[in-house]
Each structure stands twice: as C-alpha cells, then as structure tokens.
Amino acid sequence: MISGILNIYKEKGYTSHDVVAKLRGIVGQKKIGHTGTLDPEAEGVLPVCLGRATKVCDLLTDKDKTYEAVLLLGRTTDTQDVTGQILSERPLVSDGREITPDAARACVMSFEGEYDQVPPMYSALKVNGKKLYELAREGKTVERRSRKVAIRRIRIMEVSLPHIRMEVECSKGTYIRTLCHDIGEKLGCGGCMESLLRTRVGGFVLADSRKLCEVEEMVRSGRLDEILIPTDRVFDRMREIRTCEPYDRPVHNGTPAELHWLDAGRAGAGAAFEDDFEEKERVRLYDSRGIFVGVYRYDPAGKRFRPEKMFYDPAQPDK
C-alpha cells in the first residue's frame, strides 16, 4: 500500500471526488481521500492523502488557505458565482453615486478580520442529512446559521471595474463565493465570483502542485516517490523524538513511550531530560531507525509520551 500525500493541482471541470476517483485508477489502490472540496470550476491546490496518510485528512482540512479570486461587481446569481442563474444585474452605483475604484478597495479591505458568514445554498454542507446543493437543485431554500470565519489578510491585486482581483488568506470553512457576494451587497450593487484559484493549503503551495497527467507519468516511469510527500511532513512544527533500539517494538505496538526509552542525544535534551518538555506537548515519535511511528503527547506525571495518532504499520513501515 502506498502511503503519503500528493499535492494535486485540481483543474477546472473536476470535482474533488473526481480527482480521488482518477487517482485510485492511476496508483491502483482504493484507500485515498481528499482534504476539502473545491468547486468544479475552481482550480489549484488539493492535497490528497494515500494509505495511512488518510488519517491526517481532517487535520489538513482545518488548515488556513490562500486563494486568488476575481470578483465581478453588478451581478448576483443563485450560486454566488458566474456559473449560476442570474438573479439581478445592477449598475455600479451606491447611495446614488457611482462606485469608484477607491470606494471598492475600501469596501473589500473592510472584510479583513472576523465576520459572520452565511454558507451558500450551493454547498456540500448538510442539513438533516441532505447536502444543501441537493436541496437547492430541488428548488428549495432552507435557513442556514451564520458561522464565524476569519479573513486573515486581503491583498488587492488589480481593480478594473467591474472586476476586482484579490488574494485572500482565510480560515477553514470560508466560502470565497460568499465573500464576493457579501462585498457586492455591502457596496449596494451586488457581486459574484468570476474565478477562483487556491494557491495554498497549510504548507502545500501552488508551485509544488502536480496535475493528474503528471502524476500518471510519474507512476508509469516508477518515480512516484519523487513527488509523494511523507505523512510526517504535516507535523514538522512539532519536535522530533526517537526511541533507543530496545524499545522500538513496544512503541510499534502503541505502548506509551517512557522517558528513559528515548535517545536523549537526538532529542537534544541533555541531562535535565524531563524538564525539557511541556505538559501535553505534542511531538513526532520515530523509532531508532528513523521510521515515523506517530504523534504523541507528553504526560509529566508519568514521565511518558502517550500515543495520540498512530501511523506505524509493522507490515509496511513508512520511511
């Protein structure tokens, strides 16, 4: 079984599920999962987890993301992007005055920070077990609770009214379509999203992403390892600890790692080993050969590290 993460460039026309289905055929295994949906017409970074790395899908979904979006002012649609049915078309006028580029910029920038966002009807969120977009296609509209989202940063790249091109760094659960809609509503002329490119998910960036055809070629030439990202890369901000060889087997079996089992030289702890870790600190634990075992949390009372998420498979250990 292949385990690791592929930084996929999702192209237009594919759903995130389409990408997973195609990858299953390309690499020849079923255990594959994506890390958050992208609309079919959106493109860009989509980390896909294979094998035991599927355990980190939820962690990657929770990461902040960065997008490049084009906002079209003066039009609203039922999907909040240009693919939907047009609901209204209005001149670029606010309070009886023509909207200027400076006024548009100021409005966009006012959305930096936290705000309450109502998820769109055309989304994969579920209400009473049914996805909102399924209800929307049936012509139904249901009440949706607003959710607090964080717009970490907005960089306006170009203003050529009625278009505004911007880069948005945001928290999980943020709908850029809805942000475009909300900006248009605040300006008083309406707005929708014309295009969307996701350029970053956590530490996965656009420059390193690969299209499906590239992945297929790497598999065909036996070079998939060159682009397969090890699972432990997701946890690279945590400190690394290693066991001494006699204690490899216990940690492989999920036994909490005693403090004296560790290779103090590799952990860089020195003599005051137990004083080097904070209570409940999360660390990456490797065995003596450098094989990733899992994420552990420090328990100072027992002077041990307790397993939080295991990735080791005795049959097929990751290197």
TORKOL-4160 file (C-alpha; in steps of 0.2 Angstrom, whole numbers, padded with zeros to 4 digits, m for minus):
319
<pt num="1" X="0000" Y="0000" Z="0000"/>
<pt num="2" X="0006" Y="0017" Z="m0005"/>
<pt num="3" X="0006" Y="0030" Z="0010"/>
<pt num="4" X="0009" Y="0048" Z="0009"/>
<pt num="5" X="0002" Y="0065" Z="0002"/>
<pt num="6" X="0001" Y="0071" Z="m0016"/>
<pt num="7" X="0000" Y="0090" Z="m0019"/>
<pt num="8" X="m0013" Y="0089" Z="m0033"/>
<pt num="9" X="m0017" Y="0104" Z="m0045"/>
<pt num="10" X="m0035" Y="0102" Z="m0047"/>
<pt num="11" X="m0040" Y="0108" Z="m0064"/>
<pt num="12" X="m0057" Y="0115" Z="m0070"/>
<pt num="13" X="m0071" Y="0103" Z="m0073"/>
<pt num="14" X="m0066" Y="0091" Z="m0060"/>
<pt num="15" X="m0074" Y="0089" Z="m0043"/>
<pt num="16" X="m0063" Y="0084" Z="m0028"/>
<pt num="17" X="m0071" Y="0067" Z="m0029"/>
<pt num="18" X="m0067" Y="0065" Z="m0047"/>
<pt num="19" X="m0048" Y="0068" Z="m0043"/>
<pt num="20" X="m0049" Y="0055" Z="m0030"/>
<pt num="21" X="m0058" Y="0043" Z="m0042"/>
<pt num="22" X="m0045" Y="0046" Z="m0055"/>
<pt num="23" X="m0030" Y="0044" Z="m0043"/>
<pt num="24" X="m0037" Y="0027" Z="m0037"/>
<pt num="25" X="m0035" Y="0021" Z="m0055"/>
<pt num="26" X="m0018" Y="0029" Z="m0058"/>
<pt num="27" X="m0010" Y="0022" Z="m0042"/>
<pt num="28" X="m0020" Y="0006" Z="m0041"/>
<pt num="29" X="m0027" Y="0007" Z="m0023"/>
<pt num="30" X="m0043" Y="0012" Z="m0015"/>
<pt num="31" X="m0038" Y="0020" Z="0001"/>
<pt num="32" X="m0037" Y="0038" Z="m0004"/>
<pt num="33" X="m0045" Y="0054" Z="0002"/>
<pt num="34" X="m0045" Y="0072" Z="m0001"/>
<pt num="35" X="m0043" Y="0086" Z="0011"/>
<pt num="36" X="m0058" Y="0098" Z="0007"/>
<pt num="37" X="m0069" Y="0101" Z="m0008"/>
<pt num="38" X="m0065" Y="0114" Z="m0022"/>
<pt num="39" X="m0079" Y="0119" Z="m0034"/>
<pt num="40" X="m0079" Y="0111" Z="m0051"/>
<pt num="41" X="m0074" Y="0127" Z="m0059"/>
<pt num="42" X="m0061" Y="0132" Z="m0046"/>
<pt num="43" X="m0043" Y="0126" Z="m0048"/>
<pt num="44" X="m0027" Y="0125" Z="m0038"/>
<pt num="45" X="m0020" Y="0116" Z="m0023"/>
<pt num="46" X="m0029" Y="0100" Z="m0017"/>
<pt num="47" X="m0019" Y="0089" Z="m0005"/>
<pt num="48" X="m0024" Y="0071" Z="m0007"/>
<pt num="49" X="m0019" Y="0058" Z="0006"/>
<pt num="50" X="m0015" Y="0040" Z="0002"/>
<pt num="51" X="m0015" Y="0024" Z="0013"/>
<pt num="52" X="m0011" Y="0028" Z="0031"/>
<pt num="53" X="m0009" Y="0046" Z="0027"/>
<pt num="54" X="m0029" Y="0047" Z="0026"/>
<pt num="55" X="m0028" Y="0049" Z="0045"/>
<pt num="56" X="m0022" Y="0067" Z="0043"/>
<pt num="57" X="m0036" Y="0072" Z="0030"/>
<pt num="58" X="m0046" Y="0081" Z="0044"/>
<pt num="59" X="m0030" Y="0090" Z="0050"/>
<pt num="60" X="m0027" Y="0097" Z="0033"/>
<pt num="61" X="m0045" Y="0102" Z="0031"/>
<pt num="62" X="m0043" Y="0113" Z="0046"/>
<pt num="63" X="m0028" Y="0122" Z="0039"/>
<pt num="64" X="m0029" Y="0140" Z="0034"/>
<pt num="65" X="m0030" Y="0143" Z="0015"/>
<pt num="66" X="m0025" Y="0156" Z="0002"/>
<pt num="67" X="m0034" Y="0160" Z="m0014"/>
<pt num="68" X="m0033" Y="0171" Z="m0029"/>
<pt num="69" X="m0051" Y="0177" Z="m0034"/>
<pt num="70" X="m0059" Y="0188" Z="m0046"/>
<pt num="71" X="m0075" Y="0197" Z="m0040"/>
<pt num="72" X="m0087" Y="0203" Z="m0053"/>
<pt num="73" X="m0097" Y="0218" Z="m0047"/>
<pt num="74" X="m0115" Y="0222" Z="m0053"/>
<pt num="75" X="m0122" Y="0204" Z="m0054"/>
<pt num="76" X="m0129" Y="0192" Z="m0042"/>
<pt num="77" X="m0133" Y="0173" Z="m0045"/>
<pt num="78" X="m0140" Y="0159" Z="m0036"/>
<pt num="79" X="m0124" Y="0150" Z="m0034"/>
<pt num="80" X="m0114" Y="0166" Z="m0030"/>
<pt num="81" X="m0103" Y="0163" Z="m0045"/>
<pt num="82" X="m0104" Y="0166" Z="m0063"/>
<pt num="83" X="m0110" Y="0148" Z="m0067"/>
<pt num="84" X="m0126" Y="0151" Z="m0058"/>
<pt num="85" X="m0143" Y="0158" Z="m0064"/>
<pt num="86" X="m0143" Y="0177" Z="m0064"/>
<pt num="87" X="m0154" Y="0185" Z="m0051"/>
<pt num="88" X="m0150" Y="0203" Z="m0053"/>
<pt num="89" X="m0139" Y="0215" Z="m0063"/>
<pt num="90" X="m0137" Y="0232" Z="m0057"/>
<pt num="91" X="m0126" Y="0247" Z="m0061"/>
<pt num="92" X="m0111" Y="0251" Z="m0051"/>
<pt num="93" X="m0120" Y="0264" Z="m0040"/>
<pt num="94" X="m0120" Y="0266" Z="m0021"/>
<pt num="95" X="m0131" Y="0278" Z="m0012"/>
<pt num="96" X="m0135" Y="0287" Z="m0029"/>
<pt num="97" X="m0116" Y="0289" Z="m0033"/>
<pt num="98" X="m0105" Y="0279" Z="m0045"/>
<pt num="99" X="m0094" Y="0267" Z="m0036"/>
<pt num="100" X="m0076" Y="0272" Z="m0038"/>
<pt num="101" X="m0061" Y="0261" Z="m0038"/>
<pt num="102" X="m0056" Y="0269" Z="m0021"/>
<pt num="103" X="m0073" Y="0265" Z="m0014"/>
<pt num="104" X="m0072" Y="0247" Z="m0020"/>
<pt num="105" X="m0055" Y="0245" Z="m0012"/>
<pt num="106" X="m0061" Y="0252" Z="0004"/>
<pt num="107" X="m0076" Y="0240" Z="0005"/>
<pt num="108" X="m0065" Y="0225" Z="0001"/>
<pt num="109" X="m0052" Y="0229" Z="0014"/>
<pt num="110" X="m0066" Y="0231" Z="0027"/>
<pt num="111" X="m0069" Y="0212" Z="0027"/>
<pt num="112" X="m0052" Y="0209" Z="0035"/>
<pt num="113" X="m0054" Y="0201" Z="0052"/>
<pt num="114" X="m0068" Y="0190" Z="0058"/>
<pt num="115" X="m0086" Y="0191" Z="0052"/>
<pt num="116" X="m0102" Y="0181" Z="0052"/>
<pt num="117" X="m0104" Y="0172" Z="0035"/>
<pt num="118" X="m0120" Y="0163" Z="0030"/>
<pt num="119" X="m0115" Y="0147" Z="0020"/>
<pt num="120" X="m0122" Y="0147" Z="0002"/>
<pt num="121" X="m0136" Y="0135" Z="m0003"/>
<pt num="122" X="m0125" Y="0128" Z="m0017"/>
<pt num="123" X="m0113" Y="0120" Z="m0004"/>
<pt num="124" X="m0109" Y="0102" Z="0002"/>
<pt num="125" X="m0115" Y="0107" Z="0020"/>
<pt num="126" X="m0128" Y="0095" Z="0026"/>
<pt num="127" X="m0145" Y="0100" Z="0034"/>
<pt num="128" X="m0155" Y="0085" Z="0041"/>
<pt num="129" X="m0143" Y="0073" Z="0032"/>
<pt num="130" X="m0145" Y="0081" Z="0015"/>
<pt num="131" X="m0132" Y="0092" Z="0006"/>
<pt num="132" X="m0138" Y="0110" Z="0003"/>
<pt num="133" X="m0134" Y="0109" Z="m0015"/>
<pt num="134" X="m0146" Y="0094" Z="m0017"/>
<pt num="135" X="m0160" Y="0104" Z="m0009"/>
<pt num="136" X="m0155" Y="0119" Z="m0020"/>
<pt num="137" X="m0157" Y="0109" Z="m0036"/>
<pt num="138" X="m0174" Y="0104" Z="m0030"/>
<pt num="139" X="m0178" Y="0122" Z="m0029"/>
<pt num="140" X="m0178" Y="0123" Z="m0010"/>
<pt num="141" X="m0170" Y="0136" Z="0001"/>
<pt num="142" X="m0168" Y="0132" Z="0019"/>
<pt num="143" X="m0162" Y="0143" Z="0034"/>
<pt num="144" X="m0143" Y="0142" Z="0037"/>
<pt num="145" X="m0135" Y="0148" Z="0053"/>
<pt num="146" X="m0121" Y="0160" Z="0050"/>
<pt num="147" X="m0103" Y="0155" Z="0055"/>
<pt num="148" X="m0088" Y="0165" Z="0061"/>
<pt num="149" X="m0075" Y="0165" Z="0048"/>
<pt num="150" X="m0058" Y="0174" Z="0049"/>
<pt num="151" X="m0051" Y="0184" Z="0034"/>
<pt num="152" X="m0033" Y="0184" Z="0039"/>
<pt num="153" X="m0027" Y="0195" Z="0025"/>
<pt num="154" X="m0033" Y="0203" Z="0009"/>
<pt num="155" X="m0021" Y="0209" Z="m0005"/>
<pt num="156" X="m0030" Y="0218" Z="m0019"/>
<pt num="157" X="m0020" Y="0214" Z="m0035"/>
<pt num="158" X="m0030" Y="0224" Z="m0048"/>
<pt num="159" X="m0045" Y="0235" Z="m0049"/>
<pt num="160" X="m0053" Y="0237" Z="m0066"/>
<pt num="161" X="m0071" Y="0239" Z="m0063"/>
<pt num="162" X="m0082" Y="0229" Z="m0063"/>
<pt num="163" X="m0068" Y="0217" Z="m0059"/>
<pt num="164" X="m0058" Y="0216" Z="m0043"/>
<pt num="165" X="m0044" Y="0203" Z="m0042"/>
<pt num="166" X="m0038" Y="0199" Z="m0025"/>
<pt num="167" X="m0028" Y="0187" Z="m0014"/>
<pt num="168" X="m0037" Y="0181" Z="0001"/>
<pt num="169" X="m0029" Y="0172" Z="0016"/>
<pt num="170" X="m0043" Y="0164" Z="0027"/>
<pt num="171" X="m0048" Y="0151" Z="0040"/>
<pt num="172" X="m0056" Y="0135" Z="0036"/>
<pt num="173" X="m0074" Y="0135" Z="0032"/>
<pt num="174" X="m0073" Y="0152" Z="0022"/>
<pt num="175" X="m0083" Y="0152" Z="0006"/>
<pt num="176" X="m0074" Y="0164" Z="m0006"/>
<pt num="177" X="m0090" Y="0165" Z="m0017"/>
<pt num="178" X="m0100" Y="0171" Z="m0002"/>
<pt num="179" X="m0086" Y="0184" Z="0002"/>
<pt num="180" X="m0088" Y="0191" Z="m0016"/>
<pt num="181" X="m0107" Y="0191" Z="m0013"/>
<pt num="182" X="m0106" Y="0200" Z="0003"/>
<pt num="183" X="m0094" Y="0213" Z="m0003"/>
<pt num="184" X="m0106" Y="0216" Z="m0018"/>
<pt num="185" X="m0121" Y="0218" Z="m0005"/>
<pt num="186" X="m0111" Y="0230" Z="0006"/>
<pt num="187" X="m0107" Y="0241" Z="m0009"/>
<pt num="188" X="m0125" Y="0241" Z="m0014"/>
<pt num="189" X="m0123" Y="0234" Z="m0032"/>
<pt num="190" X="m0121" Y="0216" Z="m0029"/>
<pt num="191" X="m0107" Y="0204" Z="m0034"/>
<pt num="192" X="m0102" Y="0186" Z="m0038"/>
<pt num="193" X="m0086" Y="0177" Z="m0040"/>
<pt num="194" X="m0079" Y="0175" Z="m0058"/>
<pt num="195" X="m0064" Y="0164" Z="m0055"/>
<pt num="196" X="m0055" Y="0155" Z="m0041"/>
<pt num="197" X="m0038" Y="0148" Z="m0039"/>
<pt num="198" X="m0032" Y="0140" Z="m0022"/>
<pt num="199" X="m0014" Y="0144" Z="m0020"/>
<pt num="200" X="m0010" Y="0137" Z="m0003"/>
<pt num="201" X="m0017" Y="0124" Z="0010"/>
<pt num="202" X="m0006" Y="0125" Z="0025"/>
<pt num="203" X="0011" Y="0121" Z="0020"/>
<pt num="204" X="0006" Y="0115" Z="0002"/>
<pt num="205" X="0009" Y="0128" Z="m0011"/>
<pt num="206" X="0004" Y="0130" Z="m0029"/>
<pt num="207" X="0022" Y="0130" Z="m0036"/>
<pt num="208" X="0024" Y="0112" Z="m0030"/>
<pt num="209" X="0007" Y="0105" Z="m0036"/>
<pt num="210" X="0005" Y="0092" Z="m0050"/>
<pt num="211" X="m0008" Y="0089" Z="m0062"/>
<pt num="212" X="m0016" Y="0072" Z="m0063"/>
<pt num="213" X="m0007" Y="0069" Z="m0080"/>
<pt num="214" X="0010" Y="0072" Z="m0072"/>
<pt num="215" X="0006" Y="0060" Z="m0058"/>
<pt num="216" X="0001" Y="0047" Z="m0071"/>
<pt num="217" X="0018" Y="0049" Z="m0080"/>
<pt num="218" X="0027" Y="0048" Z="m0063"/>
<pt num="219" X="0018" Y="0032" Z="m0059"/>
<pt num="220" X="0022" Y="0025" Z="m0077"/>
<pt num="221" X="0040" Y="0029" Z="m0075"/>
<pt num="222" X="0041" Y="0022" Z="m0057"/>
<pt num="223" X="0045" Y="0039" Z="m0050"/>
<pt num="224" X="0030" Y="0042" Z="m0039"/>
<pt num="225" X="0041" Y="0043" Z="m0023"/>
<pt num="226" X="0049" Y="0059" Z="m0030"/>
<pt num="227" X="0033" Y="0068" Z="m0028"/>
<pt num="228" X="0025" Y="0058" Z="m0013"/>
<pt num="229" X="0026" Y="0069" Z="0002"/>
<pt num="230" X="0029" Y="0059" Z="0019"/>
<pt num="231" X="0015" Y="0059" Z="0031"/>
<pt num="232" X="0026" Y="0066" Z="0045"/>
<pt num="233" X="0029" Y="0082" Z="0035"/>
<pt num="234" X="0012" Y="0088" Z="0041"/>
<pt num="235" X="0019" Y="0088" Z="0059"/>
<pt num="236" X="0035" Y="0096" Z="0055"/>
<pt num="237" X="0032" Y="0110" Z="0068"/>
<pt num="238" X="0032" Y="0098" Z="0082"/>
<pt num="239" X="0048" Y="0092" Z="0090"/>
<pt num="240" X="0055" Y="0075" Z="0085"/>
<pt num="241" X="0060" Y="0062" Z="0097"/>
<pt num="242" X="0067" Y="0044" Z="0094"/>
<pt num="243" X="0067" Y="0028" Z="0104"/>
<pt num="244" X="0083" Y="0018" Z="0108"/>
<pt num="245" X="0083" Y="0002" Z="0098"/>
<pt num="246" X="0077" Y="m0010" Z="0113"/>
<pt num="247" X="0061" Y="0000" Z="0114"/>
<pt num="248" X="0056" Y="0000" Z="0096"/>
<pt num="249" X="0044" Y="m0015" Z="0097"/>
<pt num="250" X="0034" Y="m0008" Z="0112"/>
<pt num="251" X="0031" Y="0009" Z="0103"/>
<pt num="252" X="0027" Y="0000" Z="0087"/>
<pt num="253" X="0013" Y="m0009" Z="0097"/>
<pt num="254" X="0006" Y="0008" Z="0103"/>
<pt num="255" X="0013" Y="0007" Z="0121"/>
<pt num="256" X="0016" Y="0024" Z="0129"/>
<pt num="257" X="0035" Y="0029" Z="0127"/>
<pt num="258" X="0044" Y="0030" Z="0144"/>
<pt num="259" X="0056" Y="0045" Z="0145"/>
<pt num="260" X="0071" Y="0034" Z="0148"/>
<pt num="261" X="0067" Y="0024" Z="0132"/>
<pt num="262" X="0072" Y="0039" Z="0121"/>
<pt num="263" X="0088" Y="0044" Z="0113"/>
<pt num="264" X="0092" Y="0059" Z="0123"/>
<pt num="265" X="0106" Y="0064" Z="0110"/>
<pt num="266" X="0094" Y="0065" Z="0096"/>
<pt num="267" X="0081" Y="0074" Z="0106"/>
<pt num="268" X="0094" Y="0087" Z="0112"/>
<pt num="269" X="0088" Y="0086" Z="0130"/>
<pt num="270" X="0104" Y="0084" Z="0139"/>
<pt num="271" X="0104" Y="0079" Z="0157"/>
<pt num="272" X="0088" Y="0088" Z="0163"/>
<pt num="273" X="0078" Y="0077" Z="0150"/>
<pt num="274" X="0061" Y="0078" Z="0160"/>
<pt num="275" X="0062" Y="0096" Z="0161"/>
<pt num="276" X="0063" Y="0099" Z="0143"/>
<pt num="277" X="0045" Y="0095" Z="0138"/>
<pt num="278" X="0030" Y="0105" Z="0142"/>
<pt num="279" X="0014" Y="0096" Z="0149"/>
<pt num="280" X="0003" Y="0089" Z="0135"/>
<pt num="281" X="0016" Y="0095" Z="0122"/>
<pt num="282" X="0014" Y="0085" Z="0106"/>
<pt num="283" X="0029" Y="0078" Z="0097"/>
<pt num="284" X="0033" Y="0067" Z="0082"/>
<pt num="285" X="0040" Y="0050" Z="0088"/>
<pt num="286" X="0052" Y="0039" Z="0077"/>
<pt num="287" X="0060" Y="0023" Z="0081"/>
<pt num="288" X="0078" Y="0020" Z="0082"/>
<pt num="289" X="0079" Y="0018" Z="0063"/>
<pt num="290" X="0071" Y="0034" Z="0059"/>
<pt num="291" X="0054" Y="0027" Z="0054"/>
<pt num="292" X="0039" Y="0038" Z="0059"/>
<pt num="293" X="0028" Y="0030" Z="0072"/>
<pt num="294" X="0015" Y="0043" Z="0077"/>
<pt num="295" X="0011" Y="0059" Z="0086"/>
<pt num="296" X="0012" Y="0058" Z="0105"/>
<pt num="297" X="0008" Y="0069" Z="0119"/>
<pt num="298" X="0019" Y="0071" Z="0135"/>
<pt num="299" X="0012" Y="0066" Z="0152"/>
<pt num="300" X="0024" Y="0074" Z="0165"/>
<pt num="301" X="0016" Y="0065" Z="0179"/>
<pt num="302" X="0020" Y="0048" Z="0172"/>
<pt num="303" X="0036" Y="0054" Z="0163"/>
<pt num="304" X="0030" Y="0046" Z="0147"/>
<pt num="305" X="0023" Y="0051" Z="0130"/>
<pt num="306" X="0006" Y="0044" Z="0126"/>
<pt num="307" X="0001" Y="0040" Z="0108"/>
<pt num="308" X="m0012" Y="0052" Z="0101"/>
<pt num="309" X="m0012" Y="0046" Z="0082"/>
<pt num="310" X="m0003" Y="0031" Z="0076"/>
<pt num="311" X="0004" Y="0029" Z="0059"/>
<pt num="312" X="0016" Y="0014" Z="0060"/>
<pt num="313" X="0011" Y="m0002" Z="0051"/>
<pt num="314" X="0023" Y="m0017" Z="0055"/>
<pt num="315" X="0019" Y="m0025" Z="0038"/>
<pt num="316" X="0023" Y="m0009" Z="0029"/>
<pt num="317" X="0033" Y="0004" Z="0039"/>
<pt num="318" X="0035" Y="0021" Z="0031"/>
<pt num="319" X="0052" Y="0028" Z="0030"/>
